[in-house]
Amino acid sequence: MNRREASKAETKRLVLEAARELFSQKGMQDCTIREIAGKAGVSPASVVVHYKSKTALLEEALVDDIKDAVSRLMDSMPKGASLLDRMMHMSEGMLRFYDKDRKLYRSLISLTIFEPVSETPGMTKQSEEYVRFLSGMIEEEKASGAIGKGIDPMFAAASVFFLYLGALTMLFRMPEMSVETIVDALSSMMGQYLNGIKREHS
């Protein structure tokens, strides 16, 4: 890495640190590029060079934290647990992660979920990896004969992921609702879905 590349990398690091702190303190909507630049000790133009919008900056500032949370959950997956329990291990873990700062992550999800995948590369990649991981678990169950031969693991994983997104929507839209209540509801819905694909297609 030459001096110019090192300088650009350092600028990005400073901007991301400043953005993460200010977004957490004030919320995404109340932060300006000028404030972020000032905290990072760079010019507003330098921020714009690296990030074309606050949404892009918010995504990059938070996606590594999400990736780390998912990795920890994958690494701590309970051995020998049922498919439902393993899937709920992932879902509950992420719901509790987002619950630590509902306001901040509500901004991230609401601003990225309906955007074209090309505009949200970090969240798109994370979602795709999450679904592939779920698909792998379903594929194992299918190979063991617990899930019918006609089930497509990727479609089944996508269905589970959409149930999780529904629970995440509840978390963000209903601040009065506890994580425990949302987890219980998701566990019931996911359990019914998994039991259905076993009974009907085995």
Residue pairs with C-beta under 8 A, 6 or more apart in sequence:
1 9
8 50
11 40
11 42
11 46
11 50
12 50
14 40
14 41
14 42
15 36
15 37
15 40
15 42
15 46
15 47
15 50
15 51
15 57
16 57
16 60
16 61
17 40
18 36
18 37
18 39
18 40
19 31
19 36
19 40
19 57
19 58
19 61
20 61
20 62
21 39
22 31
22 35
22 36
22 39
23 31
23 58
23 61
23 62
23 104
23 107
24 101
24 104
27 103
27 104
27 107
28 54
28 58
28 104
28 107
28 108
28 111
29 107
31 54
33 44
33 47
33 48
33 54
34 44
36 47
36 57
37 43
37 44
37 46
37 47
40 47
47 57
51 57
51 60
55 111
55 112
55 115
55 120
56 119
58 107
58 108
58 111
59 108
59 112
59 120
59 122
59 123
60 122
62 104
62 105
62 108
63 122
63 123
63 126
66 97
66 123
66 126
67 126
69 93
69 94
69 97
70 90
70 94
70 126
70 129
70 130
72 93
73 89
73 90
73 93
73 94
74 90
74 133
76 89
77 86
77 89
77 90
78 85
78 86
78 89
81 89
83 137
83 138
83 141
83 146
83 194
84 187
84 190
84 191
84 194
86 137
87 134
87 137
87 160
87 190
87 194
88 183
88 186
88 187
88 190
90 130
90 133
90 134
91 164
91 167
91 183
91 186
91 190
92 179
92 183
92 186
94 164
94 168
95 167
95 168
95 171
95 179
95 182
95 183
95 186
96 179
98 105
98 168
98 171
98 172
99 171
99 179
102 171
102 172
102 175
105 172
106 172
108 123
109 168
109 172
110 172
112 120
112 123
113 123
113 165
117 124
127 161
130 161
131 154
131 157
131 158
131 161
132 154
132 157
134 157
134 160
134 161
135 153
135 154
135 156
135 157
136 153
137 157
138 147
138 151
138 153
138 156
138 157
138 160
139 153
141 147
142 148
142 149
142 151
142 153
145 202
146 198
146 202
147 156
147 197
147 198
147 201
147 202
148 197
148 198
148 200
148 201
148 202
149 201
150 201
151 197
151 201
156 197
159 193
160 190
160 193
160 194
163 186
163 189
163 190
163 193
164 186
164 190
166 186
166 189
167 182
167 183
167 185
167 186
167 189
170 177
170 182
170 185
171 177
171 179
171 182
